[in-house]
Amino acid sequence: MEYKYSKITTPLGDIFVLATGAGHIIATTNPNDYVDGTKNADGTFTPGYRRDATVLTVRGIEHNATVHLNRQADGAYRPEVEGKSAYENRHLLYVSRRDSLTDPTEATREKIREAVGTAVNAWAQGNAAAILRAEVKHLEDEMDKTGEEMRKATEAHNALAEKYKLIGRQLDALYERESFARR
């Protein structure tokens, strides 16, 4: 099973959402990695975008956005980790102007946070099965990772056990030689 993006509509434009587990949803205007852009003759940079990339428009200005929404104690998804400050949570809401990749105003960030949050929570309420499938995938990935870590730990443990036995045999042999030498 693979993760799959869904396209949803916000008051600011369409955005792609992806549940990566029961506790986390990504919302982004560019569901794939950025394509290489172009460095212009004047030294400026024109970013590249996937054909299916979208934008969120605030006051006539197009923005790229990626928002990491975490499930909160009340069941809602918000771009924050409970118990952390707004400053610590700032990286969960990435927004840049599409024309220049510069930072937007705080008012623009807040508009995007609100619009995306509302749309994602509505999507989450209607897509419980997709969220649970994502949790299954997440748990399978974690079990695979843990299994690999256990395999490596077992190998390391076995190597140490062999070294322990070897040192034990060497020590026994040394004691045996010393006891014969004392007689």
Secondary structure, DSSP 8 states (H G I E B T S, - for coil): -----EEEEETTEEEEEEEEETTEEEEES-SS-----EE-TTS-EE----TT---EEETTEEEEEEEEEEE-TTS-EESS-TTS-HHHHGGGEEEEETTT-----HHHHHHHHHHHHHHHHHHHHH-HHHHHHHHHHHHHHHHHHHHHHHHHHHHHHHHHHHHHHHHHHHHHHHHHHHHHHH-
